[in-house]
């Protein structure tokens, strides 16, 4: 019988997206024979191996940054420490159920080996049968210790850090286990993606389905209940699109409703005018929402001189780049605010048709004119 593997990358709070993909796979009846993950992918993978969908969904609906990390002594300790995360996982994950599951489960952690020449990072690829009984959650937390933001995790005198330092998307584990189809969910977080395993999957004729978001999934250290709900919805829709239930990249469209030649331009217009990526659109509904946003933009009537103040735009872009490392929820909101400001500028250039002078915007303008939206 052919085997299907689910491979889950690391990515901290972005892991809510993977829970949404899992929901889509469940609803479509996609069989999963093995699941492997790194960091938060190891956490989600354990829940999947256990079949604990309700517990995983409730976990992502309840997590807040203060429940996961303690930053109060980060400077003194050289990084944050986990607060209640071990207890939270222990209350939702059943080690015996995971071990008894017919589904293979594996994870990646990195051991810090002390040598006279300095620290060496040794990847540890572990299947559930390789992990000592009673220590499964410890090894999951070891895989998720995103050093240097979090201090190394200690197990029996050995130090471990995030598996993403050596293999953030462990496709190789699935290949070695004999997977014929690999569904890889990449959160596009910092970490090493082993491209040689991608090439190996292709060379060996394995089916590789890559699922990743076209949207920025936000700061991986910030856990927020409302934002997790948003990420789960995006993951759910992308999971459905990956198997042909819908089409689109940033947005989700019913099949055949949008001309494929103009789909990417339509999506760009949707992003500029702030359409909701959580909805499923027909062509008529998409155009209706777009027309409403265009009319609202016309009513704003900001001065063109102010919109074309490139110095301010450059400052905002610089601030956006700098705030990618922000650890606070307020920092995340500021990043979103700057993105909205930039889209506001682009939207006003379009409704005033000043965008005809900007080659990168002219394509969107032509689409809006052709669809009689401007």
N, C-alpha and C positions, 0 to 999 in steps of 0.2 A: 504494500500500500504506500502511496506517495505521502511524504511528510511535509507539513507546512510549519515553518518557524516564524515566530514573531520576535523581532529584534528591536530593543528599545534603548535609545541613547540617553545619556545624562543631560541634565538641564535644569536642576533645581525646581523652582516653582512652576516652570514651564511644563512640568510633568502632567499637569491637569489636562493638557492637550492630548496626551497619550490615553488618558482615561476616556476621553471622547471618542478616539479612534476605536478603542476596545468596544465601546457601546455599539458603534456602527458594525463592527465585525460580528458581534453577537446577533444583531438584528438581521444581518444578511446570512447568517448560518455558516460563516467561514470557519472551517475546523482549524484548531491550533494544536499541534502535537508537541511543540516545544517552545519555550519562551526564554530568552536570554536578555540581560540588561546590564547597563552600567549606571551607577549612582542612582538618581531617581528612577531610572529604568529598571534597576534591580528591585526597588520598592514596588513599583507597579507590576513588574513581572511576578513577584511573589504572590500578589493578590490575584493575578490572572491564573497562576498555577493552582491556587487554592479554589478558584471559582468564586471569589468573594467580591462580586461586582457591586452589590449594595454597600458593602463596607468601604470599598475604594471610593465610590461616589460620595459617601458621607464624609470620608476622610478629607477629600479635596474641598468639600463644602464647608469644612470647619477649620482648616489650617490657617493660622495667622503667623506672621513672622516671629512674634514673641513666644509662640508655642514651639517653634523649631530651633531658633538661635538665641543665645545669650551673648550680646555684644558688650555687656557692661565692663568686662575685664579683658577685652580683646587686645588692648595694647600691652598689658602686663603679661598675658599668656601667649602672645604672638598669634592670636586668632580667636574667633568666637568658639563657643562650645555649644553642644546640643542641650536644650532644656528638657522638654517633656517628650521629645520625639521617640525615644526608646519605649517609654510607657504607652504612648499612643499606638505605635506599631504592634506592641505586644498585645494590646487589647483588640486589635483587628486582624492580625495575622496568626494563624494556627500552624505552628511548625510541623506538627504531626500530620495535619491534613495536607500540607504542601508535600511532605515526604511520601505520603500515601497516594498522591495524585498520579494518574497515568501520564500526565503531562511532564516532560522533562523541564527542569528549571536550572538555569545557570547564571552566574554573575561574574563581573570583573572587578578586582580590587588591585591596588598597587602597594606592595610592601616596601618599606624604607629599610634598606640594608645598610648598616653602618660599616664603613671601610676606612682604612687609614687615608685613602685618597679622597674621601668625601662620601656623601650619601649616594646610594645607587637605587634606582627605581626598578623594582622587579614586578612585572605583571603576574597576577595570580588568576588563572582561569579556573573557576570552581563550579562543578555541578553539585546538586544538592547532596549526592552521595559522598562527595569529597569533604563536606563540611561536618565537623564534629557535632554530634547530637547535642542539642541545647544551646548551640551558638549560631544558629541561622540568622537571627536578627542582628547579632553582633557583626557578622560578616556583611550583611546588607548595609548597616551603618558605616562599616569600614569602606565599602564601595562608594558611599555617598559623602565621604569626608572631603569636601571641596577645599582643600588646602590651596592658598594660605588663608582664605577667608575663615576656614574652620581648622582647628588644631587636629593633628593626626589622631586616629582612633587606635586605642591599645587593646590587643587581644593576646593573652598569655605572654606578655612581655614583648610582643612584636608590634611595630607601628605600621599603620596602614593609612593611605590617602586615597583620594578619589580615583576610581578606575579610568576616568577620562584622560588621565595623564599618559596612558599608554594605548587605550582602545575605547573610544567613546561610543562606538557603534559596532559591537562585537559580532559582525557578520561571520567571521572566521569560525566562531564556536558553532554556529548553526551548520556551516558547511562541513565541519569535521564530524558533526553528529548525523550527517546524512540527509539534511533538509533538501527537498526538491524545489519547494517554493519558499521564498524568504520575503516576508513583509517587514520592511525596516522603517521605523518611525524616528525621524531625525529632528531633534529640537533646535538644531543649529546653535548650540552653545559652545563655549570655549572647550576645546579638547581635541585629541588626536583621532582622526578618522582614517582608518587603514585602507587606503585606496586599492592596495594590492588584493584585498579580499573582494572588493567590488569587481575588479578585473577577473579574479579567479571564478567568481560566480558566473560571469558572462562567458568565460572560456569553457567552463564545464557544462554550459547549457542549462544552468539552474534559472528558474524564474525569479527575478528580483523586482519587487514592487516597492518603490520608495515613496513614503508619505511625509511631507513636510509643509509647513505653512508659508504662504507668500507674504504674510504679515509679520511684523516684528512682535515676538511674543513677550517682550518686556524683560526687566531685570530678573535674573534667575534667583536672586537672594530675597526677593520681596514676595511674601505669601499673603494674599488678600482674598477673602471669600468671594466677593463680587467678581474680581478679575479671574479667579479660577473658574467660575461659572462660564465666563466669556470664552476662556481657553478651551474648556470642555466642549462648548458648542462648535468652535472652529474645528477642533479635532474630529468631532462627529461628522460634520459636513465634508471635511477633506477625506475622511475614511469612506464615506459613501461615494464621493467623486472618484476615488482611486479604483473603484470596482464598477464604474460606469453607471451608477444610479443617477447621477447628475453630471453636469459639465461646468467648467469655469475654473479659475485659479484663485483670485482674491474673493470673488463672489460665487454664488451657487445658482445655476440656471437649470430650468427644466430642459431636457434634450430637445434640440431643434427649434427652440424659441429665439435664439440669437444667431445671426450670421457668423460663422466661424471666422471669416476674414476680418470682421470688425469686433470680435469678442474682446480682445485685449484692450482695444481703444475704449470700448464701452466700460470695461472695468476700471481703466485709468480715470475716466470721467466720474465714475461712481466714487472713487477714492477722493478725488479733488473736491467733490461736493458733499462728501461725508455720508454716503449711504451706508446703511447698516449691513455689515457682513454676516450677521447671524440669520438673515432671512433667506428663503428660497424664492427666486424670482422667475416669473414669466417675463417675456419681452414687454408686455403691456404694463405690468406692475413696475418693472424696473424703470421704464420711461416715465410712468406717473410719478414715482418718487423723485426721479431726477428733475422733472419739470417743477415740482414743488420746491426743491432746494435751489434751483436756478432763480425762481421768482423771489424766494426769500433773500437771495444774494443781491438781486436787483434793488430790493427795498433798503438794504444796508447803506448803499451809496457812499462808501468811503472815497476820499479823494485819490485820484490816480497818482498824484505826486507822492502821497504818503505810501501808497502801495509799491511804488517803484524806488523806494529808498533802499538801495542795495546795501548800504552800510549796515542798516538795521537787520536786513536779511542775513548778511554774513555773520553778524553777531549772534543771531538766533541759531544759525547752523553750527557755529562754534560751540555755543552753549549746549546744543543738543548732543554733540559729540562728547563733550566733557561730562555730561550728566548720565551717559550710559553706565558709568560706574557708581551712580548714586545708590545708596543702600536703603533709602527711606521711601515710604509710600508717597510722601510729598515730592520727592525727586522724580518718581514715576509720573506723577500728575503733571509736573512741570514739563517733562519730556513730551507727554501727550499734548499739552497746551501749545508747545512750540510747533509740533507737527501740524496741529490745527491752524495755527497762524500762517504757516507756509501754504497750506491748502487754501486758506482764505485769500491769500495773495493771488494764487494761481486761478482761483474761481473768479475773482474780480477782473483779472486780465481777460478771462474768457467772455464774461458777460458784457464787457465794454469792447470786446473784439480787439483789444490791444495785443492779444496773444498772437495775432496774425504776423506780428513783427518778431515773434520768438519761435524759431523753427521747431523746438521741442514741444511747443504747445499747439502749433498750427494743426497737427493731425487730429487732436481732440476737438478743436474748433470745427474742423471740416465734418467730423462725425456728428456733432451737435446740430450743425446747420442741415446736414443731410437728413437727420431724423426729425427736423422741424422743431427742435427744442430751443433754438436761438433764432 
